[in-house]
Amino acid sequence: MPAVTLKGRKCTGHGCWPARPSIEGEPRFTVGGIPVHLQDHA
């Protein structure tokens, strides 16, 4: 099962890359009206 979060939520970052908000979301899948950000989205 791929990792998911919500569009606009910050990731944890990795290595030298800081935490940043997700900019994509899957409009067909929402939680509380917010698109779900799936693994491999930007």
N, CA, C and O atoms as a GROMACS GRO file, in nm:
protein
  168
    1MET      N    1   0.085  -0.117   0.000
    1MET     CA    2   0.000   0.000   0.000
    1MET      C    3   0.090   0.123   0.000
    1MET      O    4   0.177   0.135   0.086
    2PRO      N    5   0.069   0.217  -0.096
    2PRO     CA    6   0.152   0.337  -0.100
    2PRO      C    7   0.120   0.432   0.015
    2PRO      O    8   0.010   0.431   0.071
    3ALA      N    9   0.218   0.513   0.049
    3ALA     CA   10   0.198   0.614   0.152
    3ALA      C   11   0.105   0.724   0.100
    3ALA      O   12   0.107   0.756  -0.019
    4VAL      N   13   0.025   0.782   0.188
    4VAL     CA   14  -0.065   0.891   0.150
    4VAL      C   15  -0.060   1.001   0.256
    4VAL      O   16  -0.024   0.977   0.371
    5THR      N   17  -0.098   1.120   0.215
    5THR     CA   18  -0.118   1.234   0.304
    5THR      C   19  -0.220   1.324   0.234
    5THR      O   20  -0.274   1.285   0.130
    6LEU      N   21  -0.246   1.441   0.286
    6LEU     CA   22  -0.341   1.532   0.224
    6LEU      C   23  -0.268   1.643   0.150
    6LEU      O   24  -0.162   1.688   0.192
    7LYS      N   25  -0.327   1.687   0.040
    7LYS     CA   26  -0.270   1.797  -0.039
    7LYS      C   27  -0.251   1.918   0.053
    7LYS      O   28  -0.340   1.954   0.130
    8GLY      N   29  -0.133   1.978   0.043
    8GLY     CA   30  -0.103   2.096   0.124
    8GLY      C   31  -0.033   2.066   0.255
    8GLY      O   32   0.021   2.157   0.318
    9ARG      N   33  -0.032   1.940   0.298
    9ARG     CA   34   0.037   1.902   0.422
    9ARG      C   35   0.186   1.888   0.394
    9ARG      O   36   0.225   1.854   0.283
   10LYS      N   37   0.269   1.915   0.495
   10LYS     CA   38   0.414   1.907   0.478
   10LYS      C   39   0.463   1.764   0.493
   10LYS      O   40   0.414   1.688   0.577
   11CYS      N   41   0.562   1.729   0.410
   11CYS     CA   42   0.629   1.600   0.424
   11CYS      C   43   0.739   1.616   0.529
   11CYS      O   44   0.761   1.725   0.580
   12THR      N   45   0.806   1.508   0.561
   12THR     CA   46   0.913   1.513   0.661
   12THR      C   47   1.045   1.554   0.601
   12THR      O   48   1.139   1.584   0.675
   13GLY      N   49   1.057   1.555   0.468
   13GLY     CA   50   1.184   1.584   0.404
   13GLY      C   51   1.276   1.463   0.416
   13GLY      O   52   1.242   1.364   0.482
   14HIS      N   53   1.392   1.470   0.352
   14HIS     CA   54   1.489   1.362   0.363
   14HIS      C   55   1.626   1.412   0.318
   14HIS      O   56   1.636   1.496   0.228
   15GLY      N   57   1.730   1.362   0.382
   15GLY     CA   58   1.865   1.406   0.348
   15GLY      C   59   1.878   1.557   0.362
   15GLY      O   60   1.841   1.614   0.464
   16CYS      N   61   1.929   1.622   0.259
   16CYS     CA   62   1.946   1.768   0.262
   16CYS      C   63   1.819   1.842   0.221
   16CYS      O   64   1.817   1.965   0.222
   17TRP      N   65   1.713   1.770   0.186
   17TRP     CA   66   1.588   1.833   0.141
   17TRP      C   67   1.499   1.863   0.261
   17TRP      O   68   1.470   1.773   0.340
   18PRO      N   69   1.454   1.988   0.277
   18PRO     CA   70   1.370   2.024   0.391
   18PRO      C   71   1.225   1.978   0.372
   18PRO      O   72   1.184   1.938   0.263
   19ALA      N   73   1.150   1.984   0.480
   19ALA     CA   74   1.005   1.956   0.472
   19ALA      C   75   0.941   2.059   0.381
   19ALA      O   76   0.981   2.176   0.381
   20ARG      N   77   0.842   2.018   0.302
   20ARG     CA   78   0.774   2.108   0.210
   20ARG      C   79   0.630   2.061   0.190
   20ARG      O   80   0.602   1.943   0.209
   21PRO      N   81   0.539   2.152   0.154
   21PRO     CA   82   0.401   2.111   0.133
   21PRO      C   83   0.383   2.038  -0.001
   21PRO      O   84   0.451   2.069  -0.099
   22SER      N   85   0.293   1.943  -0.002
   22SER     CA   86   0.260   1.874  -0.128
   22SER      C   87   0.179   1.969  -0.215
   22SER      O   88   0.102   2.051  -0.164
   23ILE      N   89   0.196   1.958  -0.347
   23ILE     CA   90   0.126   2.050  -0.438
   23ILE      C   91   0.025   1.978  -0.526
   23ILE      O   92  -0.048   2.043  -0.601
   24GLU      N   93   0.020   1.845  -0.519
   24GLU     CA   94  -0.075   1.768  -0.599
   24GLU      C   95  -0.165   1.686  -0.507
   24GLU      O   96  -0.130   1.656  -0.393
   25GLY      N   97  -0.281   1.651  -0.559
   25GLY     CA   98  -0.373   1.566  -0.488
   25GLY      C   99  -0.463   1.494  -0.587
   25GLY      O  100  -0.488   1.544  -0.697
   26GLU      N  101  -0.511   1.378  -0.549
   26GLU     CA  102  -0.599   1.299  -0.636
   26GLU      C  103  -0.743   1.344  -0.613
   26GLU      O  104  -0.800   1.314  -0.508
   27PRO      N  105  -0.804   1.416  -0.709
   27PRO     CA  106  -0.938   1.469  -0.687
   27PRO      C  107  -1.046   1.362  -0.670
   27PRO      O  108  -1.154   1.391  -0.617
   28ARG      N  109  -1.020   1.239  -0.714
   28ARG     CA  110  -1.119   1.132  -0.699
   28ARG      C  111  -1.124   1.077  -0.557
   28ARG      O  112  -1.220   1.012  -0.518
   29PHE      N  113  -1.019   1.103  -0.478
   29PHE     CA  114  -1.012   1.054  -0.340
   29PHE      C  115  -0.988   1.172  -0.248
   29PHE      O  116  -0.886   1.240  -0.257
   30THR      N  117  -1.084   1.198  -0.159
   30THR     CA  118  -1.072   1.311  -0.068
   30THR      C  119  -1.098   1.267   0.076
   30THR      O  120  -1.163   1.166   0.101
   31VAL      N  121  -1.046   1.346   0.169
   31VAL     CA  122  -1.074   1.329   0.311
   31VAL      C  123  -1.119   1.466   0.360
   31VAL      O  124  -1.041   1.561   0.358
   32GLY      N  125  -1.242   1.476   0.404
   32GLY     CA  126  -1.295   1.605   0.446
   32GLY      C  127  -1.291   1.709   0.336
   32GLY      O  128  -1.278   1.828   0.363
   33GLY      N  129  -1.304   1.664   0.210
   33GLY     CA  130  -1.304   1.754   0.096
   33GLY      C  131  -1.165   1.793   0.046
   33GLY      O  132  -1.154   1.868  -0.051
   34ILE      N  133  -1.059   1.742   0.111
   34ILE     CA  134  -0.921   1.773   0.070
   34ILE      C  135  -0.868   1.656  -0.012
   34ILE      O  136  -0.875   1.541   0.034
   35PRO      N  137  -0.815   1.681  -0.133
   35PRO     CA  138  -0.762   1.573  -0.215
   35PRO      C  139  -0.649   1.498  -0.144
   35PRO      O  140  -0.568   1.559  -0.074
   36VAL      N  141  -0.644   1.369  -0.163
   36VAL     CA  142  -0.540   1.284  -0.105
   36VAL      C  143  -0.416   1.291  -0.194
   36VAL      O  144  -0.424   1.276  -0.316
   37HIS      N  145  -0.300   1.314  -0.131
   37HIS     CA  146  -0.171   1.317  -0.200
   37HIS      C  147  -0.113   1.176  -0.191
   37HIS      O  148  -0.086   1.126  -0.082
   38LEU      N  149  -0.095   1.113  -0.308
   38LEU     CA  150  -0.046   0.976  -0.312
   38LEU      C  151   0.104   0.972  -0.342
   38LEU      O  152   0.161   1.068  -0.393
   39GLN      N  153   0.166   0.860  -0.309
   39GLN     CA  154   0.307   0.841  -0.341
   39GLN      C  155   0.327   0.867  -0.490
   39GLN      O  156   0.244   0.826  -0.570
   40ASP      N  157   0.434   0.932  -0.527
   40ASP     CA  158   0.472   0.970  -0.663
   40ASP      C  159   0.407   1.099  -0.711
   40ASP      O  160   0.437   1.144  -0.822
   41HIS      N  161   0.319   1.161  -0.633
   41HIS     CA  162   0.271   1.295  -0.666
   41HIS      C  163   0.379   1.395  -0.624
   41HIS      O  164   0.465   1.362  -0.542
   42ALA      N  165   0.375   1.515  -0.681
   42ALA     CA  166   0.473   1.619  -0.644
   42ALA      C  167   0.430   1.691  -0.518
   42ALA      O  168   0.499   1.781  -0.472
   0.00000   0.00000   0.00000
